[in-house]
């Protein structure tokens, strides 16, 4: 299956959008399924940084460790799951719009399945993410545009 891809235009500079969305502590503020986030270690965000996101998947709360693979401020990032039966693979890109005071954020989400995840991805994770991603991007837009 192909990745789930969604885009949203936000009335904020790319630097502002990048700083907010790459700060994992903000995930529960704009992503419906994100319950909590805990960094692994105390190093500043960079390639190799890890954090544990507890997500509501169906009726369960499941912790998932994510690792940052790429970080190109303020334009793009990539991270992937390193444990659990369902591992997300997320790429984000930010394009400046107009005079650079607006941005287009594009998120791409795919999954890697292990063990029981081979059943969970098509039956639970992918359908939930497909419904949630457009709402998450609208939530993010509201949060960022409200804080201008």
Secondary structure, 3 states (H helix, E strand, C coil): CCCEEEEEEECCCHHHHHHHHCCHHHHHHHCCCEEEEEEECCCCCCCCCEEEEEEEECCEEEEEEEEEEEEECCCEEEEEECCCCEEEEEEEEEEEECCCCEEEEEEEEEEEECCCHHHHHHHHHHHHHHHHHHHHHHHHHHHHHHCC
